[in-house]
Amino acid sequence: MKRLEPLLLLVPVLGVGLWAFLFSLANSEPVTLDLVFARLEPAALSVWLIAAFVAGGLCGLFAGSVAIWRAQRALSRSRRAPAAPAVVAPPAATAATR
């Protein structure tokens, strides 16, 4: 099974690489992006789309890592803080005990 795992990972990686190559061949028209405050140099449409996907993935990784960091920090703080003593309320007075 250990030898099969790298091969199972290699198949999707090669598939995505082939898809990206074919995608860039099919979308090679130069496009200029106008970002209102800046106009970027013309590049192939595939370059802009793949760059947008990569930027989105990096933003997702960053947001996820911040959430994990906060959760780990809260967990370590809760382990460090001593537990507050439980406050036990006295039993309620009933008619039989009066």
Secondary structure, 3 states (H helix, E strand, C coil): CCCHHHHHHHHHHHHHHHHHHHHHHHCCCEECCECCCCECCCEEHHHHHHHHHHHHHHHHHHHHHHHHHHHHHHHHHHHHCCCCCCCCCCCCCCCCCC
